[in-house]
Amino acid sequence: MKLIKGLFDISSTDPDDARRLKLLNVLLSGVAVIVMLGILAIAISSLFASEVSSRSGVLYVSSFGTLASIVIIFLIGRYWSGQLASFLFLLLLTAVAPLTDQPQQVVNGRSLFVFTIPILMASVLLRPYASFIVASISGLIVTVIALSIHLAPNSPAILGFFAIALVSWLSARSLEQALVDVRTINRELDQRVIDRTRELYDALTREHAEASKNQAILESIADGVIVFDSQGQAIVANPAVGRLLDQTSDEIIRYRIERLMDGKVTAAVREQIVGLLQNEEAHHSNMRFEWGEKTLSASFAPVYADKNTPIGTVAVFRDFTREAEVERMKSDFVSMVSHELRTPLNAILGYAEILLEAVYGSLADRQRGVVARIMTNTKRLLSLVNDLLDQAQIEVGRLAFTITSFTPNELVEGAHSLMLGVAQAKDLRLTYEVAEDVPPTLSGDPQRLHQILVNLVNNAIKFTEHGTIHVRIYRPDADHWALAVSDTGAGIAPEAQLHIFEPFWQAEETATRSHAGVGLGLSIVKKLVDLMRGEIALTSELGHGSTFTITLPLTLMQEEMK
């Protein structure tokens, strides 16, 4: 194991070069294994063949030549230049591609996909823009081969090479930027840990040296700290929290949190904070909310007189305004990237549909299967891009709503017809009903409501193995209508229910992790419902299924969405 790891890992002062060299060595090893298996297959075929064809000899020569080239490239990368080795490896793959099949198939047939392999590899082995260089070389090779056999160059395939290169370039560039951001964050976190460790060490030293300096230690903490007793009244406050909350320490101490928040936060935040203080045994960290013109991050933890007796709660506040602005910038970036990804993905999907419809000639069953998989995965990527775009637009407040009249029956029937095939594929029943007291028309954004309903139904189908998914529209009271999606799945654990609507969060259970997704669906649903002035509730019990219920105003005006 250490020997294999030593072959793959190459020390380098640049972590990006080390990463690329390790990836190159892994790819070289994989290609070497494939070539050796190919040689074995040729040898076995020759034993059973009545006579050895000349093509077998060519394959033997090209296979052993490829192995020798792989060894040379490995030595170059290990002892000389990793970039040169990567470039030679990509040239090798591009040069071998025309030898894998007949010229006709290389130009217009089944072997075209071989050229996409080095195009995809180039952006991660070299630089993101290298994919365009390899795409140009591949296009030139296809053109030369086509002209040599008196055929017109395959323009759609060549354009496809550049579309793949564009997607690969965007992905690699995003990856490299993400790695840079992660390293920067790691350095900042390491420094913060060192600084905070030093601060805590100094504080503990002073604590043990002289108990009378506790107040001085508290005042030296940069974050705002308030200690509440069991009645919810502030008994200790440091100057930092006074600066954060724009109040003096005397205005904070001896008052309840409700008075401190009066006119500063929304009713929902007020209710949540009061609930946390009342539950003296609960920990809650990094709760973010608007306090006047600032964005604060708060953490709550119980204070114990002994191991089992809570006597109050300590709240630590930190000014999160700058970080919130950075998150908004991040959302803008995600929105921009999502827009940029849509075009090449739609292009790939379009070309795949053209191939599947046999516009450029009929396809074999195996080829149709490959194209169908391309379309499936492209649609999945488009769905992910759309979720990221919606998430980014919601976070920066740019999501547009169009309030109009719609019929409840059309809403549920549209979702039913869309998801029925998915449910039947798992042998599940998908049913719906609209209560008689629901008006024939409602006001809202039909497109966003359809998105919400499809998301909930799809989520229910994912986590239900047997039984029924039921959609119901009814009126819980005179001023609201409700949309409920129930399933007979495994249910959601109580601890998971606390985080189910958080973005990029997924439960750790095996059943959850076996399904694809990045954890944005329910987060988007929650935020869409909030923006529509509605509420979403979850009732679930392990082993007895789950029900998501959305309650919305019976009438909703366009002005309310601004």
N, C-alpha and C positions, 0 to 999 in steps of 0.2 A: 504493500500500500504506500509506504514512504517513497519507494522507488518510482512508482507511477506518479505520485504527487510531485516528486522532484523533476520528472520529465515535463510535466505540464506547467509548473510554477517557475517563473523566471524573475529574479529580483531586478527592480528598476526604481530609480528615484521618482519617476513619474507614474502615479497609480493608473492613469489611463493607458499608458504604454504597457504596463504589466497586465492590465485587464485584457487588452487586445492581443498580446502575445499568448496569454493563457488560452483565450478563445481560439486563436490560430492553431495552437498545438492540439487542442481538442478536435478541431475540424480536420486537421491533418491525420490524426489517429483514426477518426471515423472514416475518412475517405480511404485510408490505407486498408482498413478492415473490409470495406465494401469492394475495393479492387481485388483483394485476396479471395474474397468469396466469389467474385466474378471469374477469376482464374480457375478456381475449383469447379465452378459450374461449367466453364468451357471444357475443362479436362474430362468431366463426367459425360458431357454431351459427345465429345470426341470418341469415348470408349464405346458408346452405343451407336454411333453413326457408321454407315457403311463405308464412307470415305471421308477423309479430312478435307474440309473446304478451305479455299484460300482465305476466306474471311476469318476463319478460326486462327490462322496464322497471324493475320493483321491484328486480331484482338489480343493474341498472346503478346505480340511485340508492343502494342500500345499499352497493355496492362502493366508489363514489366517496366516499360519506360515511365509510366505514371508513378509506379512505386519508387523508382530511382529518383524521379523528380521530387517526390514528397520527402525523401530522405535528405536530399540536397537543400530543399527549402527549410526543413527543420533545422539543419545545421547552420544555415545562414541566419535564421531568426534567433538561434541560441547564442551564436558566437560573433555575429556581425551586426546586422540591422534588421529589426523587427518589421519596419515599414517596407523595406525591400522584399523581405520574405512574404509578407502579406500580398504585396503587389504581384509577385511571381506566382503565388498560389492562385490568385484570381485569374491571372493570364492562363495558367494551366487549366483551370476549370473551363474557361471560355474556349480555349483551344481544343479541349477534349470533346466539348459539346457536339461539334459537327461529325465526330467519329462514332457517335453513339447510334446512328441510324442512317438510312438511305438519304441522299440529298433531298429527295422530294418530301420526305417526312420532316427533315430538319427545317425546310423552308416553310412548308404549309401544314405540317402534320403534328403527330403526337410528340415529337421531340423538341418542339419550340419551348416547352416549359423549362427544359434544361438550362436555357440561357438566363432564366430568371434567378437561378440559384446564386451565381456570382454577383448579380446585380444587388440582391438582398444582402449578401455577405459584405459587399464593399463598404457600405456605410458604417458597419460596426467594426470591421477589421482595419480600416484606414480612417478616413474622415467622412462626414455625412455626404459631402458633395461627390465623393468617389463613385457613388452609384450612377451618376450621370455619365461619368467617363466609361464605366463598364457597359452601361446601356448603349453608348455610342459605338463601342467596339463590337458588341453583340449585333447591333443593327447593321454595322458595316459587314460583318461576317455573313449574316443572313442575305444581305443584298448581293454580295459577291457570289455566294453559292447559287442564288436564284438566277443571276445572269449567266453563270457558267452552264446551267442546264436549260437555258433559254426560257426562263419564267420571269414574270414581272415581280419585283420585290414586294414582299408581304407588308404593305404599309400599316394595316391595323396592328399587326404583331409588333412592328418596330415602335409605333406609338404606344402600344401597351408596355413595351420595355421602359419607355420614359415615364409612363404613368406609375409603374411599379417603383422606378427610381425616385420619383417625387414622394411617394408614400414612405419609402425607406429613408429618404433624406429627412422628411419631417419627423419620423419616429426617432431616428438616430440623434437628430439635433435636440429633440425634446429630452431624450435619455441623457445626453451629455449635459444639458442644462440642469436637469434634475440631479445628476450626480454632483455637479458643481454646487448646487443649492444645498444638497444634503451634507457635503463636506463643510460648507460654510456654517450650516446650522450646527453640525457636530463640533466644529471648533468653538462656536459661540457657547454651545451647551457645556463643553468641557471647561471653558473659561468660567462660565457661570457656576459650575459645580465647584471649581477651585475657589472662586471668590466666595461663594456661599459657605463652603466648608470652612474657609478661613474665618468668615464672619461668625459662624456658629462656634468655632473653636474659641475665638476671642470672647464671645458672649458667655460660653460655659465657664471659661477661666475666670471671668469677672464674677459670674454667679457663685462659684465655689469660693472665691477669694473674699467677697464681701456681699452679703445678701442685701444690704442697704442700697446697692447700686442697681437693683432690678429696674427701677423706673428709668434710669439712664440708659440701660440696655434697650428697654422698650422704645425709648425715644430715638435711639440710634438706628432702628430698623427702617429701611426705606419704604417698605410696603406698609399700608395702613392696617392697623390692628384694632379690633373692638372685641372685648369680652362681655358676653351677655350672661346674666344669671338665669336660673331656672324659670323666672317669670318673664323673660324676654327683655329685661331692662339692662342698658349698658352700664357696666361698672368700671371698665378700664378702657381708655382710648389713647392712642399715641398721637403726637402732633401730625404725623404723616397722613393719618386718616382724615384729620381736620382739613388739611390742604386738598386732599382728594375730593372730599364731600363739600368743600366750601363752607365749612362750619368750624367753630372753635371747639376745643375739647370740652369746655363747660357746656356748650350747647348739645353735646352728644351724650355725656355722662348723665345718668339718672333718667334718661328718656328711653322710651320703647322704640323699637325699630320702625313701627308704623309711623311715628311722628317724624323720624329722620327721613323717611322715604316720601313724605307727603308732598305731592306735586313734582317729584323728581323722576319717578319711574311709572311704567304702565301698570294697570290693574293686575294683569297676568303675572308680571314680575313680582309685584308686591305680594300677591297671594302665595307664590312659590317660595319666596324668602321667609315669609311668616311660617309656612309649613315646615321648612327646614329647621327653623329655630325651635319650633314646638316639638320636633322629633329629636330629642337630645342625644340619642344614640346613633344617629346617622352621620356618615361622612359624605361630603359632596365637594368636589373640586372643580375649579375652572368654569364656574357658571358665569356666563357673559351677558351683560345687559347694558342698556343705555341709562345713564344717570345724568339727567340734564343734557348738556352738550358733550359729555364725555362717555367713553365706553370703558366700563370697568369689568375686571375679572375677579370673582370672589370664590373663596374656598371656606367651607364650614367644617369644623371638627368638634366633637364633644370634649368637655373638660371634666376630669374625674377627681373626686375626693379620695377614692381608692380604686381598686381594679374594677369594681362592679357598681359604683355609685356615681352617676353623672350629676354634676352640679351646675352645668351651664354649657355654653357654646362659645368658641372663639371663631371669629370671622376675620379673614385676611383679605384685604382689598388691594388690587393693583391696577394702575392706570393702563388700560389696554387700547387706548385711542390710536396710538401709532401702529400697533400690530393690526388693529381692525382695518386701518387704511391700507396696510400691506396686503391683507387678505382680499380687500376689494380690488387691489391691483392684480392679485393672483387670479381672481375671478375674471377680470378683463382679459388676462392672458389666456386662460382656459377657453373663454368665449372666442377669442381670435383664432386659437389653434383649432377649435372645433369647427369653426367656419371654414378654415383652410383645408381640413381633412374631408369635409363633406364632398368637395368637388372631385378629388381623385377617387374616393370610394364610390361615388355615383358613376364615375367613368368606368371603373373596374366592373361594377355591377352591370352597366350598359353593355360593355364588350362581352361579358359572360352571357347575357341574355341574347345577344346577337349570335354568339357561337351556338347556344342551346337551340335557337330557332333555325339553325342550319343556313344562315344567310350566306356564309362562305363555304358551304358544302356540308354534306351530312357527316354526322359523328357516330363513331362506334358507341356501343352501350357503355363501355368502360370510360370513354372520353366524356360522354354525357354525365356520367356519375361524377367525374372530376369537376366538370363545369358546375354541376349542381352544388357540390360542396363549396366551390368558390363563391357561388351566389349566397349560400346559407351563411357562411362566415362573414361575407361582406355585409349582409343585412344585419348580422349581429354587431359588427363594428359600427355600422350606421346608427343602430339603436343606442349603443354606448355613447357615441358622439352626441346624439340628440339629448341623452340624459345629462351629459356633462354641460352641454350648451344651456339646457333648461336650468340646471343647478347654478351655473355662473350668472345667467340673467336674473334669476330669483335673488341671488345674493347681492347684486348691484342694483336691484329694483328696476330692471328694464323689461321684465316680462309683460307682454301686452295681453289684454283681455278684450274680447268683443262680446258685450252683453246683448243678447237677443232672446226672442221667444223660441222654445223648442218643446217637443212633446216627449214625455217620459217614456212612452212605449218605443219611440224611435231610438232613444238613448240605449235602453237595455237590449233591444233587438239588434242594434248595430254591434254592440259588444258581444252578444250571444253568437251572431253569425261569424264574427271574427275569431272567437276563441273556441267554438264548438269542435273544430277539427283537432285542436291541441288537447282538449279534454277527452275526446273519443280515443285519441292515440294512447292515453293512459287508462282507458276503460272506465272513465268517470262520467257521471251524469252532471250536466250543466243546465240548471233550471232558473226561471225568473218569474217574478210576479209584480204587478203594479196594483196597489190597494185601490179600492173603489172611491175612496174619499180624496185621492190625489187629483188636483185639477188637470184638465186635458192639456194645458200648456203651462210651462214654468219659465222663469227668466234666469238667464245665466249664460255662460260661455259653453256652448255644446262641444266644441273641440276639446277644451280643457277637461270638461266633465267626462267626455269619452276617454281621454288619456288617463284620468284618475280611475275610472271603472275598469278599463282594460288592465291597468297596472295591478289593481287589487285582485282581479280574477286570475291573471297570470300568476301572481304570487301564490294564490290559493291552490292553483293546479300544481305548481312546483312542489309544494309541501304536503300534498294529499296523495296517498297511494291507493286508497279504496274509498268508495262512497260518492258523495255529492257535493257540488259547489252550487250554492243558491244565492241569487241576487234578488233583492226585494226593495221596492220603493214604497214609502208610506209617509204618513203625516204624524209626527210625534205630538204636535200641538197645532194651534190655529195659525201661528206665524212662521212655521218652519216645515220643510220636507226633509226626509232622511233617505239615504242610500246605504243599504247594509249588504255586505258580502260575507257569507258564512261558508265554512268548509268542515269536513269531517277528518281533518288531518291530525298530525301528532300533537298539535298545540304548541304554545310558546311558554317557556319557563318564566316565572315571575321576575327573576333578576334580569332576564333578557328584555322583558316588556318595558323596563325603564329606559332602554337605549334604542328601541326598535325604530324610532323615527329619526335617529341621528344619521347624518350623511356618512357614507363609506363605512358604516358599522354593519357587521354580520355576526350572528350568533356562532358560538364555537362548536355547536353540536355537529356530529358527523353528517346528519341528515341535511343540515344547512350547507356545509362545506362541499357536499357532493353536487350542488347545483351551481351553474355559472352565474356571475353577477359581481358587481362591485359595491353593492349596498346603497344605491342612490334612489331606487324606486320609491320606497316608502317615505324617504326624506322629501322627495319632490312632491308626493301626494300630500304630505302634511303641510308643506309650505303653500301649495296651491289652494288647499282648503282654507288655510289662515288668510290668504289674500282675498278669498271669496267671502270673508266675514263668517266663516263656518267653523265647526269643531269636528274633530275626529276622535273616536274612542275605540279602544280595543278591549274585548273580553275574550279570555282564552284560559284553557285548562289543559294541562298535559294529558294526552290520551283522549281528549274529547273535542278537539278542533278549536277553531278561532272564529271570531266575528269582528270585522271592522265596520264601524258605523259612522257615516258622515252626515252631519246635520247642517243644513244650509237655510238661509232666509228664503221665505216663499217668494218674495219680490226683491230683486237686486238691480240697482241702477248703475249705468256706466260711470257716473260721477263718483260712486262709492269706491271704485277700483283705482282711482288716481292717487 
